Amino acid sequence: MDLLAKERALNAEQQQQITLLEVQRRDLELDRVRHRRATLPEAVRVTDIQTDQRTLADGLTAVSVEVADLELEQRKADNDVDLVRQRSAKDRDLLDSGSINDAKQLTSLQHELESLARRQSDLEDIELEVMERLEDAQHRQAALLAERDQLVADLAVAESARDAALASLAEEEADAKAARVSAADGLPAELMALYDKLRADNGGIGAAALQCGRCEGCRIELTPVDLERIRAAAPAEVVRCEECGRILVRTPESGL
């Protein structure tokens, strides 16, 4: 209570109290600039693209590994088919040479050629299946590479837009800070200390105008008793809202 009484006993010239509203206005401008910077759509866009890039990079790594594995698998399938073809060609040349006169050997060689033909057919089916899987993986890889290139281009545009927006906000912030310093210049240190404390405790608003009998800080109509108390206060007395505790600044529109 003693501290509150001390705060209520604070005095400042009426024009200084009105100037405090300008300080409050500039502080709110700075708060808005900081909020816009923290929630900047252009910055969100950059973050989204970077997230997409990381996701795509994971997918590209996976499909690149798949392509490499399938290329190895296809080389093996091609080699298996070539080996069977070479063996078949060798047996066919031997059969056609007429150098084998033994009927049993001829029959065995013909059976081997038939077996090799079936083996070649099976291996060619495997080779074709691997080739189709490889082509599909390569198409997916190409699509991801194209998407990666597009994201790089999109990111450059997004970063440029973000940087321009940040530069604009920096200018607004600098202007608001300069105006705030100018407005606060010459105001009593005790008044500013109370204002800063109340602003920190009340969502960024430490001082508010008394407008037509209402506190513009908490938007609550003052009671007749409170209004009478304020009417009776000296012009230099710093009065407070009984509801929210903020500094109430009297102006010609206060309705007193």
NUMAR-573261 format. One record per residue (C-alpha): y, z, x; residue in one letter; residue number from 1. Coordinates in Angstrom, 3 decimals, m for minus. Layout:
// NUMAR-573261
<atom <Y; Z; X>; A; NUM>;
...
// end
This chain:
// NUMAR-573261
<atom <0.000; 0.000; 0.000>; M; 1>;
<atom <2.412; 0.829; 2.833>; D; 2>;
<atom <1.867; m2.595; 4.362>; L; 3>;
<atom <2.400; m4.306; 1.008>; L; 4>;
<atom <5.548; m2.313; 0.470>; A; 5>;
<atom <6.759; m3.355; 3.894>; K; 6>;
<atom <6.026; m7.026; 3.084>; E; 7>;
<atom <7.859; m6.711; m0.242>; R; 8>;
<atom <10.888; m5.223; 1.546>; A; 9>;
<atom <11.255; m8.362; 3.664>; L; 10>;
<atom <14.589; m10.128; 3.321>; N; 11>;
<atom <15.655; m13.676; 4.101>; A; 12>;
<atom <18.620; m15.730; 3.004>; E; 13>;
<atom <17.988; m17.616; m0.215>; Q; 14>;
<atom <18.455; m20.979; 1.497>; Q; 15>;
<atom <15.939; m19.943; 4.151>; Q; 16>;
<atom <13.422; m19.152; 1.421>; Q; 17>;
<atom <14.058; m22.571; m0.148>; I; 18>;
<atom <13.609; m24.143; 3.294>; T; 19>;
<atom <10.257; m22.363; 3.480>; L; 20>;
<atom <9.122; m24.616; 0.621>; L; 21>;
<atom <9.823; m27.604; 2.863>; E; 22>;
<atom <7.706; m26.007; 5.595>; V; 23>;
<atom <4.953; m25.546; 3.006>; Q; 24>;
<atom <5.245; m29.170; 1.943>; R; 25>;
<atom <4.907; m30.351; 5.537>; R; 26>;
<atom <1.941; m28.056; 6.119>; D; 27>;
<atom <0.230; m29.525; 3.068>; L; 28>;
<atom <0.922; m32.998; 4.431>; E; 29>;
<atom <m0.744; m31.964; 7.696>; L; 30>;
<atom <m3.697; m30.520; 5.787>; D; 31>;
<atom <m4.093; m33.784; 3.899>; R; 32>;
<atom <m3.944; m35.794; 7.116>; V; 33>;
<atom <m6.623; m33.584; 8.700>; R; 34>;
<atom <m8.796; m33.838; 5.601>; H; 35>;
<atom <m8.444; m37.614; 5.557>; R; 36>;
<atom <m9.361; m37.739; 9.241>; R; 37>;
<atom <m12.440; m35.599; 8.614>; A; 38>;
<atom <m13.536; m37.776; 5.673>; T; 39>;
<atom <m12.227; m41.133; 6.871>; L; 40>;
<atom <m14.189; m43.936; 5.136>; P; 41>;
<atom <m13.801; m46.135; 8.204>; E; 42>;
<atom <m15.381; m43.416; 10.355>; A; 43>;
<atom <m18.180; m42.961; 7.822>; V; 44>;
<atom <m18.792; m46.707; 7.985>; R; 45>;
<atom <m19.124; m46.535; 11.784>; V; 46>;
<atom <m21.565; m43.628; 11.504>; T; 47>;
<atom <m23.608; m45.473; 8.866>; D; 48>;
<atom <m23.884; m48.572; 11.048>; I; 49>;
<atom <m24.876; m46.484; 14.058>; Q; 50>;
<atom <m27.555; m44.806; 11.937>; T; 51>;
<atom <m28.783; m48.244; 10.835>; D; 52>;
<atom <m28.867; m49.320; 14.482>; Q; 53>;
<atom <m31.028; m46.368; 15.467>; R; 54>;
<atom <m33.390; m47.011; 12.561>; T; 55>;
<atom <m33.547; m50.707; 13.383>; L; 56>;
<atom <m34.132; m49.967; 17.083>; A; 57>;
<atom <m37.170; m47.882; 16.146>; D; 58>;
<atom <m38.478; m50.683; 13.939>; G; 59>;
<atom <m37.796; m53.291; 16.624>; L; 60>;
<atom <m39.633; m51.239; 19.232>; T; 61>;
<atom <m42.635; m50.926; 16.929>; A; 62>;
<atom <m42.768; m54.637; 16.082>; V; 63>;
<atom <m42.226; m55.621; 19.742>; S; 64>;
<atom <m45.221; m53.497; 20.708>; V; 65>;
<atom <m47.175; m55.147; 17.886>; E; 66>;
<atom <m46.206; m58.614; 19.113>; V; 67>;
<atom <m47.202; m57.766; 22.688>; A; 68>;
<atom <m50.569; m56.400; 21.532>; D; 69>;
<atom <m51.235; m59.450; 19.370>; L; 70>;
<atom <m50.268; m61.827; 22.193>; E; 71>;
<atom <m52.816; m60.056; 24.380>; L; 72>;
<atom <m55.357; m60.216; 21.562>; E; 73>;
<atom <m54.703; m63.929; 21.082>; Q; 74>;
<atom <m55.125; m64.649; 24.787>; R; 75>;
<atom <m58.461; m62.861; 24.647>; K; 76>;
<atom <m59.484; m64.807; 21.520>; A; 77>;
<atom <m58.432; m68.094; 23.149>; D; 78>;
<atom <m60.385; m67.208; 26.263>; N; 79>;
<atom <m63.484; m66.299; 24.236>; D; 80>;
<atom <m63.354; m69.641; 22.414>; V; 81>;
<atom <m62.848; m71.543; 25.691>; D; 82>;
<atom <m65.843; m69.828; 27.280>; L; 83>;
<atom <m68.080; m70.768; 24.355>; V; 84>;
<atom <m66.776; m74.341; 24.401>; R; 85>;
<atom <m67.436; m74.620; 28.128>; Q; 86>;
<atom <m70.948; m73.258; 27.678>; R; 87>;
<atom <m71.582; m75.669; 24.798>; S; 88>;
<atom <m70.256; m78.611; 26.802>; A; 89>;
<atom <m72.471; m77.664; 29.735>; K; 90>;
<atom <m75.548; m77.409; 27.501>; D; 91>;
<atom <m74.653; m80.666; 25.740>; R; 92>;
<atom <m74.342; m82.476; 29.071>; D; 93>;
<atom <m77.680; m81.051; 30.141>; L; 94>;
<atom <m79.289; m82.145; 26.885>; L; 95>;
<atom <m77.798; m85.633; 27.101>; D; 96>;
<atom <m78.742; m86.083; 30.740>; S; 97>;
<atom <m82.455; m86.480; 29.898>; G; 98>;
<atom <m83.391; m84.324; 32.836>; S; 99>;
<atom <m85.337; m81.892; 30.644>; I; 100>;
<atom <m88.761; m83.198; 29.650>; N; 101>;
<atom <m90.355; m79.960; 28.518>; D; 102>;
<atom <m90.346; m79.824; 24.705>; A; 103>;
<atom <m90.110; m76.047; 24.656>; K; 104>;
<atom <m87.041; m76.093; 26.908>; Q; 105>;
<atom <m85.465; m78.819; 24.771>; L; 106>;
<atom <m86.051; m76.791; 21.609>; T; 107>;
<atom <m84.618; m73.679; 23.246>; S; 108>;
<atom <m81.559; m75.627; 24.410>; L; 109>;
<atom <m80.977; m77.055; 20.936>; Q; 110>;
<atom <m81.244; m73.573; 19.410>; H; 111>;
<atom <m78.755; m72.301; 21.950>; E; 112>;
<atom <m76.357; m75.118; 21.063>; L; 113>;
<atom <m76.657; m74.228; 17.381>; E; 114>;
<atom <m76.049; m70.556; 18.169>; S; 115>;
<atom <m73.065; m71.442; 20.302>; L; 116>;
<atom <m71.675; m73.618; 17.511>; A; 117>;
<atom <m71.897; m70.688; 15.079>; R; 118>;
<atom <m70.382; m68.364; 17.686>; R; 119>;
<atom <m67.556; m70.825; 18.314>; Q; 120>;
<atom <m66.851; m71.089; 14.599>; S; 121>;
<atom <m66.689; m67.292; 14.246>; D; 122>;
<atom <m64.441; m66.968; 17.278>; L; 123>;
<atom <m62.142; m69.735; 16.027>; E; 124>;
<atom <m61.813; m67.877; 12.724>; D; 125>;
<atom <m60.857; m64.740; 14.663>; I; 126>;
<atom <m58.466; m66.785; 16.787>; E; 127>;
<atom <m56.801; m68.219; 13.670>; L; 128>;
<atom <m56.513; m64.788; 12.036>; E; 129>;
<atom <m54.916; m63.340; 15.179>; V; 130>;
<atom <m52.557; m66.306; 15.385>; M; 131>;
<atom <m51.443; m65.774; 11.780>; E; 132>;
<atom <m50.852; m62.059; 12.388>; R; 133>;
<atom <m48.912; m62.887; 15.539>; L; 134>;
<atom <m46.718; m65.414; 13.753>; E; 135>;
<atom <m45.976; m62.879; 11.024>; D; 136>;
<atom <m45.057; m60.215; 13.607>; A; 137>;
<atom <m42.888; m62.693; 15.527>; Q; 138>;
<atom <m41.034; m63.634; 12.323>; H; 139>;
<atom <m40.397; m59.953; 11.602>; R; 140>;
<atom <m39.266; m59.457; 15.185>; Q; 141>;
<atom <m36.877; m62.411; 14.946>; A; 142>;
<atom <m35.450; m61.074; 11.683>; A; 143>;
<atom <m34.854; m57.658; 13.246>; L; 144>;
<atom <m33.225; m59.230; 16.288>; L; 145>;
<atom <m30.887; m61.181; 14.026>; A; 146>;
<atom <m30.127; m58.011; 12.078>; E; 147>;
<atom <m29.466; m56.184; 15.341>; R; 148>;
<atom <m26.962; m58.840; 16.384>; D; 149>;
<atom <m25.274; m58.603; 12.986>; Q; 150>;
<atom <m25.026; m54.833; 13.245>; L; 151>;
<atom <m23.415; m55.160; 16.672>; V; 152>;
<atom <m20.790; m57.454; 15.151>; A; 153>;
<atom <m20.355; m55.187; 12.125>; D; 154>;
<atom <m19.941; m52.152; 14.368>; L; 155>;
<atom <m17.197; m53.829; 16.372>; A; 156>;
<atom <m15.290; m54.590; 13.162>; V; 157>;
<atom <m15.882; m51.085; 11.794>; A; 158>;
<atom <m14.775; m49.407; 15.029>; E; 159>;
<atom <m11.619; m51.504; 15.067>; S; 160>;
<atom <m10.846; m50.495; 11.472>; A; 161>;
<atom <m11.586; m46.843; 12.255>; R; 162>;
<atom <m9.371; m46.859; 15.328>; D; 163>;
<atom <m6.521; m48.450; 13.370>; A; 164>;
<atom <m6.878; m45.856; 10.607>; A; 165>;
<atom <m6.963; m43.014; 13.141>; L; 166>;
<atom <m3.874; m44.378; 14.852>; A; 167>;
<atom <m2.071; m44.521; 11.522>; S; 168>;
<atom <m3.101; m40.944; 10.734>; L; 169>;
<atom <m1.957; m39.835; 14.190>; A; 170>;
<atom <1.479; m41.280; 13.447>; E; 171>;
<atom <1.592; m39.528; 10.079>; E; 172>;
<atom <0.502; m36.270; 11.694>; E; 173>;
<atom <3.125; m36.557; 14.438>; A; 174>;
<atom <5.855; m37.232; 11.884>; D; 175>;
<atom <4.736; m34.323; 9.688>; A; 176>;
<atom <4.542; m31.974; 12.686>; K; 177>;
<atom <8.036; m32.950; 13.816>; A; 178>;
<atom <9.393; m32.459; 10.302>; A; 179>;
<atom <7.582; m29.134; 10.041>; R; 180>;
<atom <9.044; m27.901; 13.342>; V; 181>;
<atom <12.501; m29.020; 12.232>; S; 182>;
<atom <12.173; m27.265; 8.863>; A; 183>;
<atom <10.853; m24.040; 10.393>; A; 184>;
<atom <13.546; m23.959; 13.069>; D; 185>;
<atom <15.793; m20.970; 12.515>; G; 186>;
<atom <13.638; m19.270; 9.881>; L; 187>;
<atom <13.091; m15.546; 10.499>; P; 188>;
<atom <9.996; m14.757; 12.528>; A; 189>;
<atom <8.965; m12.068; 10.028>; E; 190>;
<atom <9.183; m14.534; 7.164>; L; 191>;
<atom <7.086; m17.118; 9.048>; M; 192>;
<atom <4.499; m14.524; 10.057>; A; 193>;
<atom <4.064; m13.449; 6.428>; L; 194>;
<atom <3.941; m17.073; 5.278>; Y; 195>;
<atom <1.312; m18.023; 7.883>; D; 196>;
<atom <m0.850; m15.034; 6.957>; K; 197>;
<atom <m0.658; m15.793; 3.243>; L; 198>;
<atom <m1.307; m19.472; 3.851>; R; 199>;
<atom <m4.451; m18.621; 5.819>; A; 200>;
<atom <m5.632; m16.288; 3.049>; D; 201>;
<atom <m4.800; m18.540; 0.105>; N; 202>;
<atom <m6.229; m21.983; 0.699>; G; 203>;
<atom <m3.321; m23.344; 2.694>; G; 204>;
<atom <m0.535; m22.264; 0.312>; I; 205>;
<atom <1.535; m19.311; 1.452>; G; 206>;
<atom <4.742; m20.001; m0.451>; A; 207>;
<atom <5.334; m21.502; m3.866>; A; 208>;
<atom <8.258; m22.182; m6.110>; A; 209>;
<atom <8.853; m20.164; m9.238>; L; 210>;
<atom <9.067; m22.980; m11.760>; Q; 211>;
<atom <10.063; m22.278; m15.369>; C; 212>;
<atom <8.588; m18.792; m15.169>; G; 213>;
<atom <5.338; m19.951; m13.559>; R; 214>;
<atom <4.029; m19.516; m10.014>; C; 215>;
<atom <3.346; m22.989; m8.638>; E; 216>;
<atom <0.821; m21.484; m6.245>; G; 217>;
<atom <m1.669; m20.065; m8.739>; C; 218>;
<atom <m0.240; m21.898; m11.804>; R; 219>;
<atom <m0.100; m18.674; m13.792>; I; 220>;
<atom <2.795; m17.776; m16.124>; E; 221>;
<atom <4.508; m14.602; m15.022>; L; 222>;
<atom <4.738; m11.743; m17.504>; T; 223>;
<atom <8.129; m10.753; m18.918>; P; 224>;
<atom <7.925; m7.558; m16.843>; V; 225>;
<atom <7.372; m9.522; m13.618>; D; 226>;
<atom <10.162; m11.934; m14.482>; L; 227>;
<atom <12.510; m9.062; m15.146>; E; 228>;
<atom <11.589; m7.540; m11.811>; R; 229>;
<atom <12.373; m10.796; m10.065>; I; 230>;
<atom <15.675; m11.187; m11.922>; R; 231>;
<atom <16.675; m7.752; m10.743>; A; 232>;
<atom <15.771; m8.483; m7.122>; A; 233>;
<atom <18.535; m9.291; m4.699>; A; 234>;
<atom <18.831; m13.013; m3.798>; P; 235>;
<atom <17.771; m12.287; m0.214>; A; 236>;
<atom <14.731; m10.248; m1.179>; E; 237>;
<atom <11.433; m12.046; m0.557>; V; 238>;
<atom <9.468; m11.616; m3.773>; V; 239>;
<atom <5.744; m12.100; m4.262>; R; 240>;
<atom <3.569; m13.303; m7.115>; C; 241>;
<atom <1.744; m10.370; m8.681>; E; 242>;
<atom <m1.272; m12.576; m9.403>; E; 243>;
<atom <m1.901; m14.386; m6.110>; C; 244>;
<atom <0.328; m12.535; m3.664>; G; 245>;
<atom <2.071; m15.683; m2.438>; R; 246>;
<atom <5.764; m15.767; m1.607>; I; 247>;
<atom <7.685; m16.797; m4.712>; L; 248>;
<atom <10.761; m18.854; m3.985>; V; 249>;
<atom <13.505; m18.812; m6.585>; R; 250>;
<atom <15.236; m22.104; m7.305>; T; 251>;
<atom <17.598; m23.339; m10.041>; P; 252>;
<atom <14.483; m24.457; m11.948>; E; 253>;
<atom <12.896; m21.030; m11.916>; S; 254>;
<atom <13.952; m20.242; m15.484>; G; 255>;
<atom <15.405; m16.825; m14.672>; L; 256>;
// end
